[in-house]
Amino acid sequence: MNITDYSVEFIKDPFGILSGKRYEFVLDIEVDEEDELYSDKGLYIRVIYSVEESATRIVRYEIFERGSEQYLEFDMEDDEIALVEAFCKEHYHEAE
């Protein structure tokens, strides 16, 4: 899996309900044609990423097919989650 493009936005919490800060990433990805996730339309992952004083983490992720916006019920493998988490950790500050 390769991340080819992305956007990141700070999620406002006007009521102060959430601890820390939340960011929404939209990651365009490429996967090998032999991967069960492959779509010729393309794929993207919507990630909610949490940043707190003591830790950062992925709160939630969803995989969608580009164009149809169809949600795909697939889980990422551990190495893919680690890649996405490292990417988010490196880029969340761009939303501030």
N, C-alpha and C positions, 0 to 999 in steps of 0.2 A: 504494500500500500504506500502510495506517495501523496503528500499534500501538495496540490498544485496552485491553490489560491485560497485566500481566506478573508474574512471580515471579523471584526470584534467590536462589541458595544458594551458599555457599562449598563447594567440593569439597575434602574433607580428603585429605591425602597423608601417611598415617602413616609411610611408609617413606622419605620425602624423595626420591623418584625424579624428580619433575618439578621443573623450575626455575620459579621464580616461583610465583604463585598462580593457581588455576583457579576459575572460577565457571560455574554452570549457570543459564542463563536459559530461561524458557518464556515466549514472547511470543505473545499472542493477536493475530491480525492480521485486517484486513478488506482485501479486494481487490475491484476493480471487477467487476461481473457479466460483463463482456466479456473479462476476463483469463482466459487458459487455465488458471490455477491455481484459479479460483473454485470454491467448493463451498458449497451452501446450508447444509451442516452446520457450516461454519466451519473455520478453519485455525489452526494454531499452529506456531511455529518453536522448536525446541530448539537452543540455542546454547551451545557451550563457548567461554568467553572467557578468554584468558590475560593476566595482568598481571605484567610483569617490571619490573625497575628501569629498563631502557632503552626498553621499548616495551610496547604493548598490542595485542592482535590477536584476531581470531576464529580459533579452532583448527579448529572444525567446526560445521556447522549442518545440521539436518534439518527438513524440512517435513512436517507430519502433518495429516490430516483429523480434525477433532474428532469425537468420538463413535465412529467406527470405528477410530480410532488407526492408520489406514492410512498408511504411509510413502509420500510422493509424490516420485518421482524427477525433481525439477525443480531447476534452478540459478536462484538469484536473479540479477537484472541488477546491473550495477555500482552504479547509484544506490541500489538496494535494499540491497545489502551495506553501502554507506556509511551509509545511514540506520540499519541495525541496529547497525553498529559504533559510531556516534556515541551511540546510545541506551545500549548496554552500557557504554561509557566513562563516561557520565554517571551510571549507576545501580549499577555493581558494588559501590561502597562501602556500599550499603544492606544487604549480606549480612554485613558485619563487625560 
